[in-house]
Amino acid sequence: MTNSADDNDRIRQIRFMRPPGACELLLVRHGESAAAKPGESFPTVDGHGDPELHPEGRVQAEQLAVRLADEPIDAIYVTTLRRTVETATPLATQRGIELQVEPDLREVFLGEWEGGTIFRQKMLERGPIAQRMFEEQRWDVIPGAEPGEAFAARVRGAITRIAERHRDQTVVVVSHGGVIGQILADATSSRPFAFGGADNASISQLVVTDDRWIVRRFNDTAHLTSRLSTVSEPLT
């Protein structure tokens, strides 16, 4: 066994440290949203389905606040959709931080499948369009859905703006599964759906510097002690 005196003469492994001027982002997927009722759609905001949180999602939001209670958080961002606001509110209240809205981090627009029930049903059925969507790694296989290039550009722009505003700070971003998947795919130059399926209220970690995005963590759910058996979805 090496003693401490010997250690002083050796070069130890170096732990990761956030580079000067970088922004550390804790990317949180919103808590579980309300169940969809067959034949009904959720209310919409700017064309996007806007469900509230399921009761389980509210529990997840409280668990998230406990997990991040001691983190050095400088700002909290949400989207225009209320499931992100409701997820972030317990943490924001606990920390006395005012929520900031970044509209360009809203979920990918699903065209004819937007609104809640249709998308979830199509994912369960795994019909031809759903299969093609996963095979080609493209949301815009869905009729009328947002083109992949446009989705990627608006998400990258939003992350870049937040990082520039918060150099040398830690920021919580409560967003959506598709958005988090796009951010991490962009950071790693991987296939578009490589990071799909982040769990509700999970935490992923990204460090943004002037010349690169560094993924430090994906889909951390250690704080979630209560889980329902649900079908994994890549977004919403």
VOVO-711575 format. One record per residue (C-alpha): x, y, z; residue in one letter. Coordinates in Angstrom, 3 decimals. Example, Ala and Ser with C-alpha at 12.3 -4.5 7.8 and 13.67 -1.06 7.14 Angstrom:
// residues 2
<site <12.300 -4.500 7.800> "a">
<site <13.670 -1.060 7.140> "s">
// end
This chain:
// residues 236
<site <0.000 0.000 0.000> "m">
<site <1.445 3.397 -1.008> "t">
<site <1.703 5.874 1.872> "n">
<site <0.973 9.592 1.626> "s">
<site <4.647 10.531 1.512> "a">
<site <5.160 8.390 -1.580> "d">
<site <2.034 9.951 -3.119> "d">
<site <3.648 13.379 -2.998> "n">
<site <6.340 12.173 -5.391> "d">
<site <3.903 10.737 -7.937> "r">
<site <1.549 12.196 -10.545> "i">
<site <-2.035 11.346 -9.699> "r">
<site <-4.955 11.174 -12.111> "q">
<site <-6.521 14.556 -12.816> "i">
<site <-10.229 15.083 -12.114> "r">
<site <-12.358 16.965 -14.600> "f">
<site <-12.699 20.668 -13.885> "m">
<site <-15.020 23.047 -15.703> "r">
<site <-12.853 25.128 -18.074> "p">
<site <-12.697 28.872 -17.377> "p">
<site <-15.535 30.699 -19.121> "g">
<site <-17.573 27.529 -19.634> "a">
<site <-21.213 27.038 -18.646> "c">
<site <-22.372 23.875 -16.904> "e">
<site <-25.904 22.806 -17.839> "l">
<site <-28.025 20.335 -15.897> "l">
<site <-30.524 19.176 -18.513> "l">
<site <-33.709 17.917 -16.858> "v">
<site <-36.550 16.223 -18.663> "r">
<site <-39.903 17.339 -17.242> "h">
<site <-41.803 15.031 -14.921> "g">
<site <-44.361 12.574 -16.246> "e">
<site <-47.165 14.448 -18.003> "s">
<site <-50.900 13.775 -17.756> "a">
<site <-52.314 10.633 -19.294> "a">
<site <-53.905 11.089 -22.712> "a">
<site <-57.560 10.195 -23.177> "k">
<site <-58.451 8.410 -26.425> "p">
<site <-60.224 10.764 -28.799> "g">
<site <-59.179 13.894 -26.897> "e">
<site <-56.262 16.261 -27.339> "s">
<site <-54.379 18.295 -24.784> "f">
<site <-54.674 22.089 -24.775> "p">
<site <-52.093 23.648 -27.067> "t">
<site <-49.592 26.514 -26.882> "v">
<site <-48.362 27.761 -30.253> "d">
<site <-49.540 24.491 -31.761> "g">
<site <-47.763 22.261 -29.246> "h">
<site <-49.616 19.915 -26.917> "g">
<site <-49.509 21.374 -23.402> "d">
<site <-50.522 18.804 -20.770> "p">
<site <-50.065 19.397 -17.066> "e">
<site <-48.062 17.009 -14.936> "l">
<site <-49.462 13.648 -13.881> "h">
<site <-49.572 13.244 -10.067> "p">
<site <-46.531 11.008 -10.416> "e">
<site <-44.807 13.830 -12.276> "g">
<site <-45.421 16.167 -9.355> "r">
<site <-43.766 13.649 -7.038> "v">
<site <-40.821 13.488 -9.432> "q">
<site <-40.548 17.283 -9.408> "a">
<site <-40.288 17.274 -5.604> "e">
<site <-37.656 14.533 -5.727> "q">
<site <-35.691 16.561 -8.259> "l">
<site <-35.728 19.577 -5.923> "a">
<site <-34.341 17.443 -3.087> "v">
<site <-31.603 16.040 -5.357> "r">
<site <-30.456 19.495 -6.460> "l">
<site <-30.884 21.219 -3.091> "a">
<site <-27.147 21.655 -2.534> "d">
<site <-26.051 22.252 -6.124> "e">
<site <-24.558 25.717 -6.887> "p">
<site <-27.374 26.774 -9.224> "i">
<site <-27.233 30.258 -10.755> "d">
<site <-30.303 30.161 -13.038> "a">
<site <-33.234 27.920 -14.006> "i">
<site <-34.700 27.870 -17.506> "y">
<site <-37.987 26.368 -18.691> "v">
<site <-39.884 26.299 -21.971> "t">
<site <-43.252 27.777 -22.915> "t">
<site <-44.960 24.475 -22.036> "l">
<site <-46.363 24.098 -18.537> "r">
<site <-45.028 20.622 -17.812> "r">
<site <-41.527 22.145 -17.650> "t">
<site <-42.701 25.027 -15.447> "v">
<site <-44.475 22.659 -13.058> "e">
<site <-41.374 20.451 -12.874> "t">
<site <-39.054 23.373 -12.148> "a">
<site <-41.274 25.191 -9.634> "t">
<site <-40.423 23.183 -6.472> "p">
<site <-36.699 23.687 -7.103> "l">
<site <-37.113 27.375 -7.967> "a">
<site <-39.225 27.991 -4.858> "t">
<site <-36.754 26.175 -2.631> "q">
<site <-33.812 28.158 -4.012> "r">
<site <-35.520 31.518 -4.452> "g">
<site <-34.667 31.627 -8.158> "i">
<site <-37.002 33.184 -10.731> "e">
<site <-37.729 30.945 -13.713> "l">
<site <-36.564 32.171 -17.111> "q">
<site <-38.293 31.084 -20.337> "v">
<site <-36.383 29.967 -23.431> "e">
<site <-39.027 29.354 -26.140> "p">
<site <-36.621 27.638 -28.544> "d">
<site <-36.168 24.724 -26.140> "l">
<site <-39.804 23.647 -26.577> "r">
<site <-40.344 20.113 -27.855> "e">
<site <-40.087 19.147 -31.519> "v">
<site <-43.349 19.887 -33.352> "f">
<site <-45.063 16.635 -34.356> "l">
<site <-47.297 17.877 -37.173> "g">
<site <-50.333 15.649 -37.646> "e">
<site <-49.362 13.647 -34.558> "w">
<site <-49.210 16.673 -32.247> "e">
<site <-51.517 17.033 -29.254> "g">
<site <-50.874 13.967 -27.105> "g">
<site <-53.130 11.023 -27.860> "t">
<site <-52.146 10.433 -31.492> "i">
<site <-48.399 10.311 -30.899> "f">
<site <-48.677 8.015 -27.906> "r">
<site <-51.024 5.684 -29.763> "q">
<site <-48.766 5.587 -32.810> "k">
<site <-45.772 4.724 -30.627> "m">
<site <-47.689 1.847 -29.065> "l">
<site <-48.846 0.534 -32.442> "e">
<site <-45.382 0.813 -34.065> "r">
<site <-46.980 1.283 -37.489> "g">
<site <-45.084 1.924 -40.751> "p">
<site <-44.509 5.637 -40.160> "i">
<site <-43.311 5.089 -36.586> "a">
<site <-40.953 2.347 -37.741> "q">
<site <-39.619 4.520 -40.531> "r">
<site <-39.126 7.400 -38.106> "m">
<site <-36.789 5.294 -35.983> "f">
<site <-35.065 3.680 -38.952> "e">
<site <-34.296 7.036 -40.565> "e">
<site <-33.807 8.896 -37.250> "q">
<site <-36.040 11.739 -38.440> "r">
<site <-39.048 13.396 -36.811> "w">
<site <-40.192 14.853 -40.124> "d">
<site <-41.190 11.410 -41.387> "v">
<site <-44.381 12.297 -39.491> "i">
<site <-46.618 14.325 -41.851> "p">
<site <-46.243 18.032 -41.128> "g">
<site <-43.615 17.550 -38.426> "a">
<site <-40.757 19.986 -37.867> "e">
<site <-37.800 19.402 -40.215> "p">
<site <-34.813 17.932 -38.425> "g">
<site <-32.411 20.655 -39.557> "e">
<site <-34.704 23.412 -38.286> "a">
<site <-35.214 21.635 -34.950> "f">
<site <-31.475 21.135 -34.471> "a">
<site <-30.712 24.763 -35.367> "a">
<site <-33.201 26.292 -32.913> "r">
<site <-32.077 24.013 -30.076> "v">
<site <-28.389 24.740 -30.707> "r">
<site <-29.116 28.460 -30.827> "g">
<site <-30.921 28.338 -27.480> "a">
<site <-28.141 26.416 -25.736> "i">
<site <-25.508 28.752 -27.180> "t">
<site <-27.389 31.820 -25.928> "r">
<site <-27.808 30.408 -22.426> "i">
<site <-24.137 29.416 -22.235> "a">
<site <-23.011 32.867 -23.313> "e">
<site <-25.176 34.501 -20.628> "r">
<site <-23.905 32.237 -17.860> "h">
<site <-20.162 31.801 -18.218> "r">
<site <-18.559 30.189 -15.152> "d">
<site <-22.009 29.306 -13.802> "q">
<site <-24.265 26.279 -13.373> "t">
<site <-27.700 26.422 -14.982> "v">
<site <-30.662 24.042 -14.725> "v">
<site <-32.585 23.668 -17.996> "v">
<site <-35.934 21.878 -17.680> "v">
<site <-36.942 20.794 -21.149> "s">
<site <-38.184 17.795 -23.156> "h">
<site <-37.006 14.339 -24.174> "g">
<site <-36.590 15.148 -27.848> "g">
<site <-34.727 18.349 -27.056> "v">
<site <-32.305 16.675 -24.639> "i">
<site <-31.715 13.915 -27.176> "g">
<site <-30.938 16.502 -29.854> "q">
<site <-28.543 18.439 -27.594> "i">
<site <-26.533 15.351 -26.668> "l">
<site <-26.524 13.984 -30.205> "a">
<site <-25.192 17.340 -31.378> "d">
<site <-22.530 17.343 -28.652> "a">
<site <-21.302 13.852 -29.556> "t">
<site <-21.863 13.932 -33.341> "s">
<site <-23.965 10.787 -32.930> "s">
<site <-27.124 9.660 -34.725> "r">
<site <-30.109 11.958 -34.010> "p">
<site <-31.955 9.466 -31.773> "f">
<site <-28.891 8.050 -29.984> "a">
<site <-29.877 9.761 -26.722> "f">
<site <-33.637 9.324 -27.063> "g">
<site <-35.762 8.090 -24.196> "g">
<site <-34.403 10.100 -21.268> "a">
<site <-36.578 9.265 -18.264> "d">
<site <-38.978 11.810 -16.786> "n">
<site <-37.219 14.092 -14.263> "a">
<site <-33.838 12.606 -15.173> "s">
<site <-30.687 14.734 -15.157> "i">
<site <-28.138 14.917 -17.955> "s">
<site <-25.062 17.123 -17.746> "q">
<site <-23.382 19.218 -20.423> "l">
<site <-20.426 21.606 -20.210> "v">
<site <-20.397 24.226 -22.965> "v">
<site <-17.147 25.978 -23.898> "t">
<site <-16.420 28.317 -26.788> "d">
<site <-15.238 25.469 -28.998> "d">
<site <-16.927 22.277 -27.798> "r">
<site <-19.804 20.704 -25.884> "w">
<site <-18.755 18.110 -23.300> "i">
<site <-21.230 15.439 -22.149> "v">
<site <-20.633 14.548 -18.504> "r">
<site <-23.782 12.585 -17.629> "r">
<site <-26.909 11.098 -19.241> "f">
<site <-30.245 10.019 -17.726> "n">
<site <-29.302 10.149 -14.046> "d">
<site <-32.358 8.936 -12.090> "t">
<site <-30.772 8.128 -8.716> "a">
<site <-33.117 10.609 -7.009> "h">
<site <-36.319 8.986 -8.294> "l">
<site <-37.561 6.548 -5.677> "t">
<site <-41.057 6.128 -7.124> "s">
<site <-41.560 4.856 -10.658> "r">
<site <-44.540 3.765 -12.713> "l">
<site <-44.336 1.076 -15.373> "s">
<site <-44.692 3.044 -18.604> "t">
<site <-43.812 2.679 -22.265> "v">
<site <-40.542 4.456 -23.024> "s">
<site <-41.005 7.420 -25.357> "e">
<site <-38.230 9.408 -27.034> "p">
<site <-39.880 12.763 -26.285> "l">
<site <-42.916 14.698 -24.991> "t">
// end
